[in-house]
Amino acid sequence: MANVSSSNGLEKRPKLRFPGFDEPWRCSALSKLFDYERPDKYIVSSENYTSDGTIPVLTANQSFILGYTNETDGIYKKGEVIVFDDFTCDMKYANFPFKVKSSAIKLLTTRDSMPVYFGYNLLRHINYKPIGHARHWISVLQSYMTSIPSLSEQQKISIFLKLVDQRIDFQAKYIDALKKYKRGLSDELFGKKETTEEWTTVPFSEAFELLQNNTFSRDEMSSESGIAYNIHYGDVLIKYGVVVDLSKSNVPYIRSDVSLSKFAQSSYLRNGDIVIADTAEDYTVGKAVEIVGVADTKALSGLHTIPCRPKISFAPMYLGYFINSKRFRTQILPLVQGTKVSSISKSEIQKTSIAFPSFEVQSQIASMLYALDHRIDICQACVQGLVRTKEALLQQLFI
């Protein structure tokens, strides 16, 4: 690709172009490039879509998928762009089948604009040029001005961006496969029966002592500096994996103006301590993290958490993986209380038991599962990088 500066005159050129293309783009209102209509019928659910087709579908969450419509349904056909003007659309990126609600608007592209190119061009306008409430932006788009190249350059841009999307889709599917493999491996590794001689099972109260947690709100935390790290239950449920390395993770601080005088020295978290989320809006309640990388730092367990300190010597990270395993979670679920909000109390969680093999086997289990987690993290970072690359390309390849 060659970098080409945009002209200040009537000739319009993008900042980034493929070799062999130098002619200026022509300017046009989007209304000149498409006709639009609301379909008489709507797809409630369909299995007639595949990810290797040619219909760009824009969703209200500002991403679109390339799908193929089975023409026998008489609703959508090749060469059409389907747009949603309602944030309630039930669609998952690159996952078929899906639902299309009555907010769908079908855009019929002209012979001067390729469907795939048109979808990417429209996506760029939505992503980088806010145009009002979702229910109204279709009418605004009609008068929106854009520039388009020749059909051959449109094809080149479309093919390239499709390859980026396909790579993102491949990586996402690979991550899903790794997670599925990890779940199966975890079930196998922790699936030994409690009567197995190589494994020991002890009551929760014999494995842990409970520590003091705090009830500080998010308003009492800072992302920049403070007197101690704070492990909040919301972060345990969503942000953190099985292990929280305080020397590397982006953990919020308790603000310097908050008093910690009531907390004994033993309340501060140490390497190997477990923090369990005791509240959630679903059955993720009971998710836990193991603390590592404490060194000279201070950290407390926060709101709606149950901090636990092992009484027995366990291999690093073993407890984090065991407490999040199916074997332990099947013990927790019958003890969960609540309807709208699920919770588990300190007294209830002590009705569970902890199972473990020899220290050497614990280390092997933790190492295998941690290696998989590390691989998943690398792949997720790759996807994030590809998404950022695509966002940059949408800005550079179009005018």
TIPA-236379 format. One record per residue (C-alpha): residue in three letters; x negated, y, z negated. Coordinates in Angstrom, 3 decimals. Layout:
REM residues N
REC  aa     east    north       up
REC ALA        X        Y        Z
...
***
This chain:
REM residues 399
REC  aa     east    north       up
REC MET    0.000    0.000    0.000
REC ALA   -1.053    3.563    0.584
REC ASN   -0.345    6.565   -1.578
REC VAL    1.450    9.265    0.395
REC SER    2.347   12.607   -1.154
REC SER    5.852   13.929   -0.654
REC SER    6.158   16.838    1.742
REC ASN    7.311   20.221    0.502
REC GLY    9.033   20.880    3.814
REC LEU   11.919   19.191    5.566
REC GLU    9.996   15.947    6.061
REC LYS   10.396   13.645    3.099
REC ARG    7.964   10.861    2.300
REC PRO    7.680    8.669   -0.823
REC LYS    4.558    8.693   -2.984
REC LEU    3.860    5.015   -2.262
REC ARG    4.234    3.357    1.126
REC PHE    3.267    0.151    2.893
REC PRO    0.624    0.374    5.663
REC GLY    2.023    1.057    9.112
REC PHE    4.797    3.376    7.980
REC ASP    4.325    7.122    8.219
REC GLU    7.504    8.553    9.712
REC PRO    9.538   10.838    7.422
REC TRP   12.695    9.575    5.735
REC ARG   16.024   11.069    6.705
REC CYS   18.178   12.730    4.080
REC SER   21.802   11.703    3.632
REC ALA   24.619   11.765    1.113
REC LEU   25.244    8.331   -0.358
REC SER   28.843    8.583    0.842
REC LYS   27.486    8.497    4.419
REC LEU   25.768    5.184    3.736
REC PHE   28.690    3.214    2.358
REC ASP   32.433    2.837    2.177
REC TYR   33.861    1.643   -1.088
REC GLU   37.025   -0.014   -2.334
REC ARG   38.425   -1.887   -5.293
REC PRO   39.096   -5.540   -4.447
REC ASP   42.709   -6.688   -4.591
REC LYS   41.602   -9.729   -6.577
REC TYR   38.860  -10.262   -9.129
REC ILE   36.705  -13.205  -10.012
REC VAL   37.483  -14.438  -13.503
REC SER   34.733  -17.001  -13.427
REC SER   32.870  -18.624  -10.593
REC GLU   30.219  -21.236   -9.944
REC ASN   29.794  -20.153   -6.327
REC TYR   26.786  -17.934   -7.043
REC THR   23.138  -18.738   -6.636
REC SER   20.077  -16.608   -7.352
REC ASP   18.610  -16.878   -3.825
REC GLY   21.282  -14.987   -1.893
REC THR   21.437  -11.465   -0.551
REC ILE   24.145   -9.525   -2.375
REC PRO   22.825   -6.936   -4.833
REC VAL   25.107   -6.667   -7.839
REC LEU   24.704   -3.634  -10.070
REC THR   25.780   -3.992  -13.668
REC ALA   26.657   -1.402  -16.242
REC ASN   23.494   -2.207  -18.186
REC GLN   21.566   -0.785  -15.242
REC SER   20.103   -3.955  -13.794
REC PHE   21.270   -6.019  -10.840
REC ILE   20.960   -9.548   -9.631
REC LEU   20.763  -10.924   -6.115
REC GLY   23.556  -13.394   -5.627
REC TYR   25.374  -15.194   -2.824
REC THR   29.168  -15.254   -2.680
REC ASN   30.931  -18.298   -1.337
REC GLU   32.961  -16.733    1.442
REC THR   35.869  -19.143    0.914
REC ASP   36.970  -17.164   -2.140
REC GLY   37.925  -14.270    0.130
REC ILE   36.749  -11.589   -2.293
REC TYR   33.073  -10.767   -1.776
REC LYS   30.977  -11.454    1.295
REC LYS   27.384  -11.110    2.418
REC GLY   26.331   -7.554    3.087
REC GLU   28.373   -6.002    0.313
REC VAL   27.207   -4.298   -2.859
REC ILE   29.317   -4.836   -5.967
REC VAL   29.169   -2.098   -8.600
REC PHE   30.605   -1.995  -12.095
REC ASP   31.847    1.239  -13.603
REC ASP   32.680   -0.189  -17.033
REC PHE   30.277   -1.132  -19.831
REC THR   32.464   -4.104  -20.797
REC CYS   31.352   -6.204  -17.841
REC ASP   30.502   -9.736  -18.886
REC MET   27.347  -10.485  -16.916
REC LYS   23.986  -11.976  -17.801
REC TYR   20.934  -11.196  -15.685
REC ALA   20.004  -13.984  -13.271
REC ASN   22.378  -16.447  -14.928
REC PHE   25.257  -17.985  -13.020
REC PRO   28.190  -18.506  -13.221
REC PHE   29.388  -15.172  -14.564
REC LYS   32.563  -13.150  -14.985
REC VAL   33.543  -10.076  -13.037
REC LYS   36.188   -7.861  -14.617
REC SER   38.576   -5.450  -12.952
REC SER   36.082   -2.598  -13.174
REC ALA   34.277   -3.964  -10.112
REC ILE   34.027   -1.659   -7.113
REC LYS   32.949   -3.151   -3.804
REC LEU   30.639   -1.001   -1.663
REC LEU   30.517   -1.880    2.029
REC THR   27.133   -0.829    3.401
REC THR   26.690    0.446    6.947
REC ARG   24.371   -0.914    9.625
REC ASP   21.868    1.866    8.808
REC SER   21.228    0.541    5.308
REC MET   20.338   -3.019    4.335
REC PRO   22.335   -4.395    1.383
REC VAL   19.326   -5.364   -0.704
REC TYR   17.548   -2.073   -0.082
REC PHE   20.737   -0.155   -0.811
REC GLY   21.119   -1.977   -4.128
REC TYR   17.584   -1.099   -5.221
REC ASN   18.012    2.494   -4.072
REC LEU   21.264    2.834   -6.000
REC LEU   19.672    1.223   -9.038
REC ARG   16.951    3.858   -8.979
REC HIS   19.523    6.669   -8.990
REC ILE   21.321    5.138  -11.954
REC ASN   18.144    4.428  -13.909
REC TYR   16.300    7.694  -13.509
REC LYS   18.946   10.308  -12.725
REC PRO   21.715   10.259  -15.369
REC ILE   25.020   11.094  -13.737
REC GLY   27.612   11.050  -16.478
REC HIS   29.929    8.537  -18.085
REC ALA   30.006    5.070  -16.593
REC ARG   33.674    5.352  -15.644
REC HIS   33.044    8.425  -13.497
REC TRP   29.685    7.936  -11.823
REC ILE   30.998    6.217   -8.701
REC SER   32.763    9.417   -7.609
REC VAL   29.645   11.424   -8.449
REC LEU   27.508    9.109   -6.335
REC GLN   29.572    9.886   -3.251
REC SER   28.099   13.378   -3.046
REC TYR   24.663   12.382   -4.298
REC MET   21.865   13.058   -1.804
REC THR   19.211   10.452   -1.069
REC SER   16.607    9.698    1.599
REC ILE   16.286    6.464    3.550
REC PRO   13.581    5.072    5.868
REC SER   13.873    2.957    8.970
REC LEU   15.459   -0.496    8.740
REC SER   12.037   -2.158    9.053
REC GLU   10.675   -0.190    6.077
REC GLN   13.843   -0.902    4.120
REC GLN   13.231   -4.598    4.736
REC LYS    9.611   -4.343    3.581
REC ILE   10.609   -2.573    0.348
REC SER   13.465   -5.009   -0.282
REC ILE   11.303   -8.111    0.175
REC PHE    8.618   -6.740   -2.124
REC LEU   11.030   -5.789   -4.913
REC LYS   12.816   -9.133   -4.568
REC LEU    9.478  -10.876   -5.135
REC VAL    8.991   -8.853   -8.331
REC ASP   12.505   -9.794   -9.484
REC GLN   11.892  -13.447   -8.647
REC ARG    8.696  -13.381  -10.701
REC ILE   10.561  -11.847  -13.640
REC ASP   13.265  -14.492  -13.280
REC PHE   10.688  -17.306  -13.103
REC GLN    8.910  -16.061  -16.231
REC ALA   12.221  -15.728  -18.092
REC LYS   13.159  -19.311  -17.196
REC TYR    9.692  -20.508  -18.207
REC ILE   10.093  -18.809  -21.589
REC ASP   13.481  -20.485  -22.049
REC ALA   11.888  -23.845  -21.210
REC LEU    9.072  -23.267  -23.719
REC LYS   11.584  -22.358  -26.436
REC LYS   13.628  -25.447  -25.675
REC TYR   10.506  -27.616  -25.800
REC LYS    9.491  -26.025  -29.099
REC ARG   12.913  -26.743  -30.621
REC GLY   12.680  -30.374  -29.529
REC LEU    9.130  -30.713  -30.825
REC SER   10.098  -29.122  -34.150
REC ASP   13.029  -31.534  -34.520
REC GLU   10.685  -34.441  -33.840
REC LEU    7.901  -33.267  -36.146
REC PHE   10.217  -32.530  -39.067
REC GLY   12.663  -35.324  -38.314
REC LYS   11.043  -37.902  -40.597
REC LYS   13.485  -39.437  -43.041
REC GLU   13.037  -38.394  -46.624
REC THR   12.379  -42.025  -47.588
REC THR    9.266  -42.143  -45.404
REC GLU    6.289  -42.933  -47.613
REC GLU    4.047  -40.410  -45.828
REC TRP    6.378  -37.535  -46.749
REC THR    7.141  -36.056  -50.147
REC THR   10.431  -34.346  -50.987
REC VAL   10.840  -31.997  -53.939
REC PRO   13.682  -29.699  -55.078
REC PHE   13.413  -26.076  -53.941
REC SER   12.887  -24.950  -57.544
REC GLU    9.849  -27.216  -57.875
REC ALA    8.338  -25.907  -54.650
REC PHE    8.905  -22.168  -55.258
REC GLU    9.211  -19.468  -57.846
REC LEU   11.493  -16.570  -56.941
REC LEU   10.067  -13.047  -56.814
REC GLN   11.596   -9.615  -57.203
REC ASN   12.869   -7.866  -54.085
REC ASN   13.857   -4.229  -53.585
REC THR   17.026   -2.585  -52.285
REC PHE   15.474    0.300  -50.350
REC SER   17.416    1.498  -47.311
REC ARG   15.993    2.270  -43.881
REC ASP   16.015    5.960  -44.829
REC GLU   13.412    5.236  -47.484
REC MET   11.016    3.722  -44.959
REC SER    8.503    5.186  -42.524
REC SER    6.984    3.763  -39.370
REC GLU    3.790    5.815  -39.773
REC SER    2.505    5.638  -43.367
REC GLY    3.482    4.858  -46.935
REC ILE    2.506    3.194  -50.180
REC ALA    3.424   -0.389  -49.277
REC TYR    4.806   -2.448  -46.432
REC ASN    8.463   -3.439  -46.649
REC ILE    9.912   -6.669  -45.237
REC HIS   13.507   -5.760  -44.366
REC TYR   16.080   -8.500  -43.790
REC GLY   17.113   -7.026  -40.429
REC ASP   13.533   -7.355  -39.194
REC VAL   13.344  -10.927  -40.488
REC LEU   16.455  -11.823  -38.489
REC ILE   15.598  -10.044  -35.248
REC LYS   12.106   -8.585  -35.015
REC TYR    9.759  -11.126  -36.602
REC GLY    8.920  -14.650  -35.632
REC VAL    8.071  -17.425  -38.083
REC VAL    4.906  -15.664  -39.276
REC VAL    4.356  -11.992  -40.143
REC ASP    0.694  -11.008  -40.001
REC LEU    0.486   -7.759  -41.969
REC SER   -2.898   -6.984  -40.422
REC LYS   -1.375   -6.939  -36.916
REC SER    2.407   -6.612  -37.058
REC ASN    4.279   -3.330  -36.822
REC VAL    5.844   -3.519  -40.292
REC PRO    7.556   -0.404  -41.725
REC TYR    6.250    1.287  -44.861
REC ILE    8.021    2.371  -48.004
REC ARG    7.755    6.166  -48.066
REC SER    5.167    7.712  -50.389
REC ASP    7.795    9.677  -52.328
REC VAL    9.629    6.479  -53.388
REC SER    8.773    5.183  -56.868
REC LEU    7.559    1.584  -57.192
REC SER    6.973    1.725  -60.945
REC LYS    9.537   -0.963  -61.736
REC PHE    7.750   -3.597  -59.649
REC ALA    5.311   -5.876  -61.440
REC GLN    2.024   -6.721  -59.765
REC SER    3.270  -10.278  -59.222
REC SER    6.146   -8.912  -57.084
REC TYR    3.794   -7.853  -54.298
REC LEU    3.620  -10.404  -51.520
REC ARG    0.621  -12.657  -51.049
REC ASN   -0.562  -14.879  -48.218
REC GLY    1.695  -17.924  -47.963
REC ASP    4.740  -16.282  -49.580
REC ILE    8.085  -16.848  -47.884
REC VAL   10.733  -14.158  -47.340
REC ILE   14.241  -15.451  -46.575
REC ALA   17.065  -13.272  -45.207
REC ASP   20.064  -13.925  -47.452
REC THR   22.601  -12.026  -45.316
REC ALA   23.503  -11.933  -41.617
REC GLU   26.491  -11.285  -39.415
REC ASP   26.283  -14.854  -38.151
REC TYR   24.718  -18.172  -39.067
REC THR   21.178  -16.924  -38.604
REC VAL   21.376  -16.282  -42.346
REC GLY   18.538  -18.127  -44.068
REC LYS   15.972  -17.313  -41.372
REC ALA   12.558  -16.924  -43.013
REC VAL    9.078  -15.604  -42.377
REC GLU    5.766  -16.598  -43.898
REC ILE    3.450  -13.767  -44.922
REC VAL   -0.192  -13.799  -43.782
REC GLY   -2.935  -11.186  -43.362
REC VAL   -2.297   -9.463  -46.690
REC ALA   -5.942   -8.692  -47.570
REC ASP   -6.011   -5.378  -49.495
REC THR   -2.598   -4.229  -48.320
REC LYS    0.535   -4.071  -50.462
REC ALA    3.890   -5.410  -49.352
REC LEU    7.292   -5.922  -50.971
REC SER   10.281   -7.973  -49.960
REC GLY   13.205   -5.719  -49.113
REC LEU   16.968   -5.458  -49.047
REC HIS   18.964   -8.706  -48.724
REC THR   15.930  -10.959  -48.936
REC ILE   14.852  -13.805  -51.195
REC PRO   11.064  -13.707  -51.673
REC CYS    9.520  -17.035  -52.740
REC ARG    6.024  -17.976  -53.888
REC PRO    4.875  -21.599  -53.425
REC LYS    3.994  -23.526  -56.580
REC ILE    2.395  -26.230  -54.439
REC SER   -0.548  -25.822  -52.093
REC PHE    0.753  -25.900  -48.529
REC ALA   -1.145  -25.570  -45.259
REC PRO   -0.952  -22.045  -43.791
REC MET    2.232  -21.480  -41.743
REC TYR    3.667  -24.933  -42.513
REC LEU    6.404  -23.566  -44.776
REC GLY    7.369  -20.889  -42.254
REC TYR    8.043  -23.529  -39.622
REC PHE    9.676  -26.019  -41.993
REC ILE   12.155  -23.521  -43.492
REC ASN   13.173  -22.434  -39.980
REC SER   13.469  -26.020  -38.768
REC LYS   16.712  -27.863  -38.114
REC ARG   15.909  -30.206  -40.984
REC PHE   16.010  -27.398  -43.546
REC ARG   18.738  -25.326  -41.908
REC THR   21.182  -28.234  -42.041
REC GLN   20.801  -28.014  -45.809
REC ILE   21.477  -24.258  -45.865
REC LEU   24.572  -24.049  -43.661
REC PRO   26.970  -25.854  -46.072
REC LEU   25.873  -23.406  -48.790
REC VAL   26.604  -20.251  -46.782
REC GLN   29.497  -18.106  -47.979
REC GLY   31.524  -15.322  -46.372
REC THR   33.569  -14.806  -43.206
REC LYS   32.686  -11.507  -41.504
REC VAL   29.265  -11.495  -43.154
REC SER   27.423  -14.717  -43.993
REC SER   25.266  -14.894  -47.102
REC ILE   23.456  -17.342  -49.318
REC SER   22.634  -16.708  -52.975
REC LYS   19.458  -17.488  -54.887
REC SER   21.316  -20.073  -56.952
REC GLU   22.709  -21.816  -53.872
REC ILE   19.446  -21.966  -51.962
REC GLN   17.855  -23.768  -54.908
REC LYS   20.144  -26.712  -54.160
REC THR   18.015  -27.462  -51.123
REC SER   14.799  -29.489  -50.990
REC ILE   11.392  -29.124  -49.344
REC ALA    9.793  -32.043  -47.493
REC PHE    6.143  -32.217  -46.531
REC PRO    3.476  -34.698  -45.374
REC SER   -0.211  -34.616  -46.265
REC PHE   -2.063  -31.290  -46.110
REC GLU   -3.886  -32.408  -42.955
REC VAL   -0.652  -33.322  -41.161
REC GLN    0.908  -30.035  -42.291
REC SER   -1.975  -28.202  -40.646
REC GLN   -1.528  -30.156  -37.428
REC ILE    2.213  -29.442  -37.304
REC ALA    1.710  -25.729  -37.949
REC SER   -1.074  -25.506  -35.351
REC MET    1.008  -27.122  -32.605
REC LEU    4.051  -24.942  -33.195
REC TYR    1.974  -21.784  -33.595
REC ALA    0.219  -22.489  -30.283
REC LEU    3.610  -22.695  -28.575
REC ASP    4.726  -19.446  -30.213
REC HIS    1.529  -17.766  -29.044
REC ARG    2.165  -18.957  -25.487
REC ILE    5.739  -17.663  -25.625
REC ASP    4.512  -14.273  -26.875
REC ILE    2.067  -14.037  -23.952
REC CYS    4.805  -14.851  -21.442
REC GLN    7.188  -12.332  -22.994
REC ALA    4.497   -9.660  -22.770
REC CYS    4.084  -10.599  -19.102
REC VAL    7.822  -10.115  -18.488
REC GLN    7.747   -6.740  -20.228
REC GLY    4.812   -5.727  -18.040
REC LEU    6.627   -6.816  -14.884
REC VAL    9.727   -4.876  -15.899
REC ARG    7.628   -1.745  -16.453
REC THR    5.948   -2.319  -13.084
REC LYS    9.326   -2.595  -11.382
REC GLU   10.505    0.623  -13.053
REC ALA    7.387    2.404  -11.795
REC LEU    7.851    0.999   -8.285
REC LEU   11.430    2.219   -8.191
REC GLN   10.109    5.695   -8.850
REC GLN    7.220    5.502   -6.366
REC LEU    8.745    3.622   -3.410
REC PHE   11.794    5.835   -3.109
REC ILE   12.343    9.561   -2.704
***
